[in-house]
Amino acid sequence: MLKRILLLWSVLSLLGLGFVGIKLYQFDQKMDPSAKGVYWSFAQKIWQNQSIVEANTWRYPVEEGITAEDVEHNLQVVAELPLYLQVAAMTGEKFRYIKIFMMCNALTAAKMLDHSDAFAANLPCRVTLIEDKTGRLWLYALNMDMMIYGGKPLPEGLKQEAIKVKTMIQDIMSRAASGDF
């Protein structure tokens, strides 16, 4: 009797694994070809940092000797939010430097939103300049890879525009962080 139960359990387990394998294969066929690499990289970052938020950001250290004003000079900004001033105004105490810069290409944003309204929460328009608790300046922005490659393929024209925005944001951050004005 025990042998029959174990045999039945084994057969059902193999059938279940086969079903899961087929579903994963079907899912993979609908995804962007780069999705597996993006998810693997994302999982490694989560494992390393134990933080989904850190895994989903780009972070550039600002070179020593470059001031917040120097970095701001290199950013082409639509709007900015001096968060450190708002915190100081609300608490009455000085707060470390944190400023959020908005740099949005409205036409590209409109195309992304025409594709899916959910992109509204993920538009890569923000770059944040932040002084960490040790006094070091960093630039942060949304890692766009999951948005570009993490699901079913974007329409080719939209994908190319998104890649162009990604390249521009990384270039802006890299140049600002290194003082390449």
Summary of the structure (lengths in Angstrom):
residues: 181
radius of gyration: 22.4
end to end distance: 78.1
largest distance: 78.3
contacts: 464
relative contact order: 0.16
helix: 59%
strand: 14%
